[in-house]
């Protein structure tokens, strides 16, 4: 089992990746990465992660198509606001887009407040639908070859492959699209798109185990980013401590709050903040492989009293994970 454990964390064999939303993806000098989330490959280009980040707000955009600006923003601005937006987002006629250009830190918050006031939708799901940004799976290696294969590397270009000397990595970007968001269960399914099948076939993956495991499961682990960065990977023991018929309200300003509910595992064990979307894996001794069984969803706070003061004393000692069994039938239909 040890060798299989090590394979889960090695850059050449790990199925764990990140999805990030990229603005100006085809313009390297203007490219901007945000909304980082853990994700993992379950085969044939299908990627699983969480859904809650899709409804969070970017609050600001680095660029926007001029047609959207003229239709959905400019008509709702007063004269002072319009003057500010025209200065902060000048039009580039060659691309038909307006790009953020202000160096004044005060403008940043004023623009955010104005977009909120006019109720402009900057949720990532909407920003994607409007092509303000695109989600990409981020794959990184110490070397400059995609899985040490020059033929596969040739499928990438200067906008989808670049060196990052500051972190001693070479980054490859693979475009993905949202297939289905299961918001109540907090699981999202993506599919790799505009990518040769040979590239997809080279990406390590996990089989899915839909079993609801009991709390005596021993060989259960969380595969997530390393404790000190998002570059490395960590496999650590996790314990199913209990089960919950979950209920939580997710605040959403634009479309109204929605409910996270259904069966969840209560997990005890280390989990890194920012590990949402990480897979919980179980070892199958008969097949000598690890299979994914659940997705890291939320932190589970327990409030303690320190010096008789409760405010602010949240201690996160547990996690809440969504078993893949709760979307089994719907997921099987989508990935056929």
C-alpha positions in Angstrom: 0.0 0.0 0.0 2.9 2.4 0.7 3.8 2.6 -3.0 0.2 3.5 -3.9 0.2 6.2 -1.2 3.3 7.8 -2.5 1.9 7.7 -6.0 -1.0 9.8 -4.9 1.3 12.7 -4.0 3.9 12.5 -6.8 3.5 15.0 -9.6 3.6 12.3 -12.3 1.0 10.0 -10.8 -1.3 12.1 -8.6 -4.9 12.6 -9.6 -5.2 15.8 -7.6 -5.2 19.2 -9.4 -6.6 22.7 -9.0 -9.2 24.5 -11.1 -8.7 28.3 -11.4 -10.7 30.9 -13.3 -8.6 32.8 -15.7 -9.4 36.2 -17.1 -7.7 37.2 -20.4 -6.4 33.6 -20.8 -5.2 34.3 -24.3 -3.3 37.4 -23.4 -0.4 36.3 -21.2 0.6 39.9 -20.3 -2.9 40.5 -19.0 -3.7 37.1 -17.7 -5.2 36.9 -14.2 -5.9 33.8 -12.0 -8.5 33.7 -9.2 -11.1 31.4 -7.5 -8.7 28.5 -6.8 -10.3 25.2 -5.8 -9.1 21.6 -5.4 -10.3 19.1 -8.0 -9.5 15.5 -9.0 -9.8 13.4 -12.2 -12.1 10.4 -12.3 -11.2 9.3 -15.8 -12.0 10.2 -19.4 -11.6 13.9 -18.8 -14.2 14.2 -16.0 -13.2 16.3 -13.0 -15.0 16.5 -9.6 -14.8 19.4 -7.2 -17.2 21.4 -4.9 -20.0 23.6 -6.2 -20.1 26.4 -3.6 -17.3 28.5 -5.1 -19.4 28.9 -8.3 -21.9 31.1 -6.4 -19.3 33.3 -4.7 -18.7 36.7 -6.1 -15.5 37.9 -7.9 -16.7 41.5 -7.0 -14.5 42.9 -9.7 -13.3 42.0 -13.2 -10.0 42.7 -14.9 -11.7 43.1 -18.3 -15.1 42.9 -19.9 -16.5 42.8 -23.3 -17.6 46.3 -24.4 -21.1 45.0 -25.4 -21.7 43.8 -21.9 -20.4 47.0 -20.4 -22.7 49.1 -22.6 -25.8 47.0 -22.0 -25.5 45.9 -18.3 -23.3 48.5 -16.6 -23.0 51.9 -18.2 -26.8 52.7 -18.4 -27.1 52.2 -14.6 -24.2 54.6 -13.6 -24.7 58.2 -12.6 -22.4 60.8 -14.2 -19.7 60.6 -11.5 -19.7 56.8 -11.6 -19.6 56.8 -15.4 -16.6 59.1 -15.4 -14.8 56.7 -13.0 -15.6 53.6 -15.0 -14.5 55.2 -18.2 -11.2 56.1 -16.6 -10.7 52.7 -14.9 -11.8 50.6 -17.9 -10.7 52.3 -21.1 -11.7 50.5 -24.3 -9.2 48.6 -26.4 -10.6 48.9 -29.9 -8.4 46.0 -31.2 -10.0 43.5 -28.8 -13.4 45.1 -28.2 -12.8 44.8 -24.5 -12.3 47.2 -21.6 -9.4 46.5 -19.3 -8.7 47.6 -15.7 -6.0 50.3 -15.8 -6.2 52.3 -12.6 -3.3 52.4 -10.2 -5.3 54.3 -7.6 -6.1 51.8 -4.7 -9.2 53.9 -3.8 -10.7 53.3 -7.2 -10.7 49.5 -6.5 -13.2 49.7 -3.6 -15.4 52.4 -5.2 -15.8 50.2 -8.3 -16.7 47.2 -6.2 -19.3 49.2 -4.3 -20.7 50.6 -7.5 -21.1 47.2 -9.1 -22.8 46.0 -5.9 -25.1 49.0 -5.9 -26.3 48.4 -9.5 -26.6 44.7 -8.7 -24.2 43.6 -11.4 -23.7 39.9 -11.2 -20.0 38.9 -10.6 -20.6 35.4 -9.4 -18.1 33.1 -11.0 -20.8 31.0 -12.6 -22.2 34.1 -14.4 -18.7 35.5 -15.2 -18.1 32.1 -16.9 -21.4 32.2 -18.8 -20.6 35.7 -20.1 -17.0 34.6 -21.1 -15.5 37.2 -18.8 -13.3 34.3 -17.6 -12.8 30.6 -18.2 -12.1 27.7 -15.8 -8.8 25.8 -16.3 -7.3 22.8 -14.7 -3.8 23.7 -13.5 -1.1 21.0 -13.9 2.4 21.6 -12.8 5.7 19.8 -13.1 9.3 20.5 -12.1 10.4 19.8 -15.7 9.0 21.5 -18.8 7.5 18.4 -20.3 3.9 17.3 -19.9 4.2 14.0 -18.1 7.7 13.7 -19.5 6.3 13.3 -23.0 7.5 15.6 -25.7 4.7 14.5 -28.1 2.0 15.5 -25.5 3.9 18.7 -24.7 3.6 19.7 -28.4 -0.1 20.1 -28.0 0.4 23.1 -25.7 1.4 26.7 -26.8 2.7 29.8 -25.1 -0.8 30.7 -23.7 -1.3 27.2 -22.2 2.2 26.4 -21.1 4.7 28.6 -19.3 7.6 28.5 -16.8 7.1 29.9 -13.3 10.7 30.3 -12.0 9.6 31.7 -8.7 8.1 28.4 -7.7 10.4 26.1 -9.7 7.5 24.8 -11.7 6.3 24.6 -15.3 2.6 25.2 -15.6 0.2 23.7 -18.1 -3.4 24.9 -18.5 -6.2 22.6 -19.6 -9.6 24.1 -20.3 -12.6 22.6 -18.5 -16.3 23.3 -18.7 -19.0 22.8 -16.1 -21.2 19.8 -16.8 -23.4 19.9 -13.7 -23.4 21.6 -10.4 -25.1 19.7 -7.5 -25.5 22.7 -5.2 -27.4 21.0 -2.4 -24.8 18.3 -2.2 -21.9 20.7 -2.8 -20.4 18.7 -5.7 -19.6 20.0 -9.2 -18.7 17.9 -12.3 -16.5 19.3 -15.0 -15.2 17.9 -18.3 -11.9 18.7 -20.0 -12.7 20.4 -23.4 -10.7 21.5 -26.5 -8.0 19.0 -25.6 -6.7 16.0 -27.5 -7.7 12.6 -26.2 -4.0 11.6 -25.9 -3.5 14.4 -23.4 -6.6 13.4 -21.4 -5.5 9.7 -21.3 -2.2 10.7 -19.8 -3.7 12.4 -16.8 -3.9 10.1 -13.7 -7.3 9.4 -12.3 -9.2 7.7 -9.4 -12.0 5.1 -9.7 -15.1 6.0 -7.8 -16.3 4.0 -4.8 -20.0 4.8 -4.1 -20.1 2.8 -0.8 -21.2 4.5 2.3 -18.4 3.5 4.7 -18.8 2.9 8.4 -16.9 4.6 11.1 -14.5 1.7 11.6 -12.9 2.2 8.2 -9.1 2.2 8.7 -7.6 2.9 5.3 -9.2 6.2 4.7 -7.2 9.3 3.7 -7.6 12.9 2.5 -5.6 14.0 -0.6 -5.1 17.7 -0.5 -2.6 20.5 -1.0 0.4 20.5 1.2 0.1 22.3 4.6 2.3 25.3 3.6 1.4 25.8 -0.1 -0.8 24.8 -3.0 2.0 23.5 -5.0 2.8 20.3 -3.1 0.4 17.5 -2.2 -0.4 15.8 1.1 -2.0 12.4 1.9 -3.1 12.1 5.5 -5.2 9.7 7.5 -8.8 10.7 8.0 -11.4 9.2 10.3 -15.1 9.0 9.7 -16.3 10.1 13.1 -20.0 10.1 12.4 -22.8 10.9 10.0 -25.1 13.9 9.6 -28.3 14.7 7.8 -26.8 18.0 6.9 -28.5 21.4 6.8 -26.7 24.7 6.1 -27.8 27.9 4.4 -25.3 29.3 1.8 -25.7 33.1 1.6 -26.1 34.4 -2.0 -26.9 38.0 -2.7 -27.8 37.8 -6.3 -30.2 34.8 -6.7 -31.0 34.3 -3.0 -29.7 31.9 -0.4 -29.8 28.2 -1.1 -29.6 25.2 1.1 -26.8 22.6 1.5 -28.4 19.4 2.8 -28.3 15.7 2.7 -26.1 12.9 4.0 -22.6 13.9 5.0 -19.6 12.3 6.7 -18.3 14.0 9.8 -14.5 13.7 9.4 -11.8 14.0 12.0 -8.3 14.6 10.8 -6.1 17.3 9.4 -7.6 19.4 6.6 -6.1 22.5 5.2 -8.1 25.7 4.8 -8.6 26.0 1.1 -8.9 22.2 0.7 -12.5 22.3 -0.5 -12.9 19.9 -3.4 -10.2 17.5 -2.1 -11.0 13.8 -2.5 -11.3 11.4 0.4 -9.8 8.1 -0.8 -10.2 4.5 0.5 -7.7 1.7 -0.2 -9.0 -1.4 -2.0 -6.7 -4.2 -0.9 -8.0 -6.7 -3.5 -7.3 -4.4 -6.5 -4.3 -2.7 -4.8 -5.7 0.8 -5.7 -7.1 3.8 -4.0 -10.6 4.9 -4.9 -12.4 8.2 -4.2 -15.3 8.0 -1.9 -16.2 11.6 -0.9 -15.4 15.2 -1.5 -14.2 17.7 1.1 -17.0 20.3 1.5 -17.0 22.4 4.6 -15.1 23.0 7.8 -17.0 22.1 11.0 -16.6 24.6 13.7 -17.0 24.0 17.4 -17.0 27.1 19.5 -15.0 27.0 22.8 -14.9 29.3 25.7 -11.5 31.0 26.4 -11.4 33.2 29.5 -15.2 33.1 29.4 -15.1 34.8 26.0 -16.9 32.9 23.2 -16.8 35.5 20.4 -14.2 34.7 17.8 -13.1 31.5 19.5 -14.0 29.1 16.7 -11.9 26.0 16.6 -12.1 23.8 13.5 -11.5 20.3 14.6 -13.7 18.5 12.1 -14.6 18.5 8.4 -17.8 17.8 6.5 -17.5 15.6 3.4 -20.0 14.8 0.8 -20.1 11.0 0.0 -20.3 10.4 -3.8 -23.1 8.0 -3.1 -25.5 10.9 -2.8 -25.2 11.8 -6.5 -24.5 8.2 -7.7 -27.4 7.8 -10.1 -27.1 11.3 -11.6 -23.3 11.1 -11.9 -23.4 7.8 -13.7 -25.8 9.2 -16.3 -23.6 12.2 -17.0 -20.3 10.4 -17.3 -21.5 7.6 -19.7 
